Every structure is written in C-alpha cells, then in structure tokens.
C-alpha cells in the first residue's frame, strides 16, 4: 500500500527541448516497476510530499478512474514528469517542484531515474552538506508567463491560465467542476497578494476572472 497519494495525467507540454530519439539510451539500473514505485513512495513520504502528479505520454483513456494507468497502457513517448509540493520547513509552507526525465528509452526507467535522483538529493541533507534544502531550488516550478491585461477571455484561455499556476491539466479543469475548484485553490494560494514570495495582485485578479468564466455555463 502506498503511503503517498499519486495520480497519473497526460503530458500537456514538455518543459524545454525533449531529448532527441537517437540520443536516448537503455538504462543501467533496470529494476521491476513495483520496486520503482516502492522507492518513489519512500522518497516522497520522507519529503512530506503532497499533490503528487506523474505526467506521461498517455491518453486519458489509458488511465483508470483512480488515477493509475491500466497495466496495458503504452505511452507514445518515454518522457515522464514528476511534480509535487514539498514542505519547506524553514518557512513553514509548501513549494512546488517538478522533475522531468526523458533520457532513457522506457518510461519506467525514466521514472526510476527520478526516484533515484530524489534519493540522492535527500542524502545531501542527511550528510549535512546543506541546511535549507538548497539542492531542490533548481527544481522549483516557474510560474506561467504573464498575459495581456484583458486575458483570459474564454473558457480555454481561462483553463490554460489556471493550469499554469496549479499544475493541473487544462482538460481536467474544463471537464470537472471539482477539479477546477482544486486548481483555483492551488493557484490562489500561489498568487494571493499576501503571499510575499509569489503573490501577484494583477495575476490574482486575472485568476478571479478565469474562475468566473469557468463557472459560467
């Protein structure tokens, strides 16, 4: 039984340039998929991770209602993105981090590479090399780019805007009201002007407009 709740979603957009097919390789650390999940669960639990999402090149129909892929699911590409909120103990708040990997030919191997990377990063803390989790800073998710002042103007744009600040796929936001509300809460926590680190009054106002558009039927 997993200690951490994880759900799979289709990849909407790969961050940066994907690894060319000819540059991918077979991994040197092959292991059963179950072992990879156990390692990933252990590391996420140690980090007090929440809102854990694994993005993969799967169709929505390849993912069960519980958020896990069917055993027969075969992604069209091997890239994987692990995103979650990690507790920043110094500041007493959660911050979102994202780990993409498409170096290897199999998506299971890319997921294991991420799990091993999390294990290695946590060891940095264990050995006292850092004191404030600096090794995770480079993986902190960047906010979505700013848009014109009249944005958003339609449901699709509103969902894209909300997705950019919540890391919940646009299509999920459009299809499910409860998912939209979850995305709004996550985005609002990031953009609220009272948030001294990421608060943005203009973007927060746009978020309210996006919510109004998405709630209109």
C-alpha positions in Angstrom: 0.0 0.0 0.0 1.3 3.4 -1.0 1.9 6.0 1.8 1.6 8.9 -0.7 -1.3 9.5 -3.0 -0.1 9.6 -6.6 -2.1 10.2 -9.8 -1.1 10.0 -13.5 -2.2 12.6 -16.0 -1.3 13.0 -19.7 1.5 15.4 -20.5 0.3 18.7 -21.9 3.7 20.2 -22.8 7.3 19.1 -22.3 9.4 21.6 -20.4 12.2 22.8 -22.7 13.6 20.7 -25.5 13.0 16.9 -25.4 15.9 14.5 -25.8 16.3 13.5 -29.4 15.2 9.9 -30.0 18.7 9.0 -31.2 20.3 10.3 -28.0 18.2 8.2 -25.7 19.7 5.1 -24.2 18.9 2.0 -22.3 19.2 2.4 -18.6 21.9 0.7 -16.5 19.7 0.4 -13.4 16.8 -1.8 -14.6 14.5 -2.9 -11.8 10.9 -4.2 -11.5 8.3 -1.5 -11.8 7.0 -2.4 -8.3 10.4 -1.7 -6.8 10.5 1.7 -8.5 7.1 2.6 -7.1 8.2 1.5 -3.6 11.3 3.7 -3.8 9.4 6.6 -5.1 6.8 6.2 -2.4 9.5 6.1 0.3 11.3 9.2 -1.0 8.1 11.2 -1.4 7.0 10.2 2.1 10.3 11.4 3.5 9.8 14.7 1.8 6.2 15.1 3.2 5.2 15.5 -0.4 1.6 16.2 -1.3 -0.4 16.7 -4.6 1.8 14.3 -6.4 1.3 14.0 -10.1 3.1 11.9 -12.7 2.7 13.2 -16.2 3.3 10.7 -19.0 2.6 10.5 -22.7 -0.6 8.5 -22.2 -4.1 9.2 -23.5 -6.7 9.9 -20.9 -8.4 6.6 -21.8 -5.3 4.7 -20.7 -5.7 6.0 -17.1 -8.1 4.5 -14.7 -10.6 6.5 -12.6 -8.3 6.1 -9.6 -5.5 8.0 -11.4 -3.3 4.9 -12.2 -2.6 3.7 -15.7 -4.0 0.4 -16.9 -1.5 -2.4 -17.0 -1.7 -2.5 -20.8 -1.1 1.3 -21.2 1.8 2.1 -23.5 2.9 5.7 -23.7 3.6 7.1 -27.1 6.9 8.6 -25.8 9.1 7.6 -22.7 9.3 11.1 -21.1 8.0 11.4 -17.5 7.4 14.5 -15.3 7.0 14.1 -11.6 5.5 17.2 -9.8 4.6 17.6 -6.2 4.5 20.1 -3.3 7.4 19.8 -0.9 7.4 21.1 2.7 9.8 24.0 3.2 10.4 23.5 6.9 12.3 26.8 7.4 9.4 28.9 6.0 6.6 26.6 7.1 5.0 26.3 3.7 4.8 24.1 0.7 6.6 24.8 -2.6 6.0 23.1 -5.9 8.9 21.2 -7.6 9.0 19.4 -10.9 11.4 16.7 -12.1 11.3 15.8 -15.9 13.2 12.9 -17.4 13.3 11.5 -20.9 16.9 10.3 -21.2 16.0 6.6 -21.4 14.1 4.5 -23.9 11.5 3.2 -21.4 9.2 5.4 -19.4 9.5 3.1 -16.4 13.3 3.7 -16.5 12.8 7.5 -16.6 10.5 7.2 -13.6 13.1 5.2 -11.7 15.8 7.8 -12.6 13.7 10.4 -11.0 13.1 8.3 -7.9 16.9 7.7 -7.6 17.5 11.4 -8.1 15.2 12.2 -5.2 17.0 9.6 -3.1 20.4 11.3 -3.9 19.1 14.8 -3.2 17.8 13.7 0.2 21.2 12.2 1.1 22.7 15.7 0.6 20.6 16.7 3.6 21.4 13.5 5.5 25.2 14.2 5.2 24.9 17.8 6.4 26.1 19.3 3.1 23.2 21.8 3.1 20.9 23.2 5.8 18.0 24.7 4.0 17.2 22.3 1.1 19.1 24.4 -1.4 19.6 21.3 -3.6 15.9 21.4 -4.5 15.8 25.1 -5.6 16.7 24.4 -9.2 13.6 22.2 -9.5 11.1 24.8 -8.2 8.4 25.2 -10.7 8.4 28.5 -12.5 5.1 30.5 -12.7 3.3 30.8 -16.0 4.2 33.8 -18.2 2.2 37.0 -17.9 -0.6 37.7 -20.5 -2.3 40.7 -21.8 -4.4 42.7 -19.4 -7.7 41.5 -20.9 -6.7 37.8 -20.5 -8.5 35.5 -20.0 -11.3 36.0 -22.4 -12.8 32.5 -23.0 -13.0 29.1 -21.2 -10.0 27.6 -23.0 -7.8 30.6 -22.1 -9.1 30.7 -18.6 -8.3 27.0 -18.1 -4.8 27.4 -19.6 -4.2 30.3 -17.2 -5.4 28.4 -14.1 -3.4 25.3 -15.2 -0.2 27.3 -15.4 -0.4 28.2 -11.7 -1.9 24.9 -10.4 -0.1 22.2 -12.4 -3.4 20.6 -13.1 -4.0 19.8 -16.8 -6.2 22.2 -18.7 -8.6 19.5 -20.0 -9.2 18.3 -16.4 -10.1 21.8 -15.4 -12.5 22.2 -18.3 -14.2 18.8 -17.7 -14.7 18.7 -14.0 -16.0 21.4 -11.7 -14.4 19.9 -8.6 -11.1 19.7 -10.3 -11.5 23.3 -11.4 -12.1 24.3 -7.8 -9.0 22.4 -6.7 -6.9 24.2 -9.4 -8.3 27.5 -8.3 -7.4 26.9 -4.7 -3.8 26.0 -5.6 -3.4 28.9 -8.0 -4.9 31.3 -5.4 -2.5 30.2 -2.7 0.4 31.0 -5.1 -0.9 34.3 -6.4 -2.6 35.8 -3.4 -1.0 39.2 -2.6 -0.5 38.1 1.0 2.0 35.5 -0.3 5.2 37.5 0.0 7.2 35.2 -2.2 4.9 34.5 -5.2 2.0 36.9 -4.7 0.9 38.9 -7.7 -2.0 41.3 -7.5 -2.6 41.6 -11.3 -2.3 37.8 -11.8 -4.6 37.2 -8.8 -7.3 39.5 -10.4 -6.9 37.5 -13.7 -7.4 34.3 -11.7 -10.7 35.6 -10.4 -11.8 36.4 -13.9 -10.7 32.9 -15.1 -12.8 31.3 -12.3 -15.8 33.4 -13.2 -15.5 32.3 -16.9 -15.1 28.7 -16.0 -18.1 28.7 -13.6 -20.4 30.2 -16.2 -22.3 27.5 -18.1 
